[in-house]
Amino acid sequence: MFFGKTTAAGHVKPAEVHDMLDSHADFVLVDVRSKEEHMSANIPGSTLLPLDQLASGAEKVLTSKEKPIVVYCQSGIRSAQAAKVLRKLGFQDVRDMGGITGWPFQVSRGR
């Protein structure tokens, strides 16, 4: 298992994701919010894949079903749904960070 300090099954803490980004760990951070939400504030290094496009676009954007994935949204509702969808699509190591509202670190605007 790629993730170490996880909370409840399938969840990962923002501080751990921050550490993974800082150490250039090999994982994909996916923002499942809308393009407009992503443009207003996003976690640097994240990939936008809106929840309503996840089922049809996951295999185009996420090239490996073995590579660890962390999903986030605004408050945690859509990220929980996204984690379930990705697991059903066969992605093996999917974690839910919850909402960007719980991210105490720097965010990017635009892009």
N, C-alpha and C positions, 0 to 999 in steps of 0.2 A: 504494500500500500504506500502510495506516494505521500499522503498527508500524515502528519504526526499529531499535533495538538488540535484535535477537533472537539467540538462541543457535542451536541446530540448527533446521533447517526446521520451522516450526510451533510453536516454543517461544518463550516470553518470560520474561524474568527478573523475579523478585519486585520488585526495585528499580524497574524500568521501570513495572510495574503500580502501584506506590506513587506514582510521579511522575505517572502518568496520573490517578489518583484525586485527588491534590493539585491538579492543574491543571483538574479537572472536565472531562476529555476525554470525548467522546461515544462511549462504548462500554458493553458490558454485561459485568459480572463475575459468572460463574455458578459456584456451589458445587454440585457434583454428588454430594455425600455425602448421608447420611440426615438426616432432620429432627433426630434426636437428636444426631448429630455436629455439625450446624450450630448447635444450641442451646448446645452445650458450648463452642464457640469458632468464630468466623467472621470473615472480613475485612469490616470496615465498608463498606457500600455494595454488598455482594454479594447476588445473588438466588439463592434455593434452588430447584434443579430436580434432584432426585435422578436418578441414572443410570437407574434402573429405570423412570422416568417420562419420560425424555428424548424418546424417539421419539414418544410420544403427546402430550406437552405442550409441546414446543419451539415450535411455531408459535403456540400460545396465549400463551406467556410472552415469547418473542422475536419482536417484531412486525415486524422488518425483516431480510431476508436479506442486506442490504448493510452493516448496522451491525456494526462490529467486536465480537467476542466473545472473552473470556478465560475459560477454564475452569480450575477447581482442585478437588482432592479432599483426601484425607488424606496420601497418599504419592506420588501421581502415576500410579498404575495406572488408576484409574477416569477420571481427567481425560484420559488418552491415548485411552481408549475413547470418551469423550464427544466429543472433538474429531473423531474419525473419523465418529461417528454424525451430528454436525451438518454436517460437510462432505457426507456422502451425502444429507442432507436439503436441500442446496442453499445452506447458509449459506456466504458467500463469504470472510469474513475471520475465521477461527477460530484462536486460539492457546491453547496448553497451558502454564499456569504450573507445573504439577506439583502438589506437595502443600503444604498449609498448614504442614506441618512445616518447610518451607524459608522461611516467611514471618517475617522478623526484626522486623516492625513490630507495632504494637498490634493486638489482636483484640477483638472484641465477644463478649459472653456473653449468651445468651438471644436473644430476638426471633424 
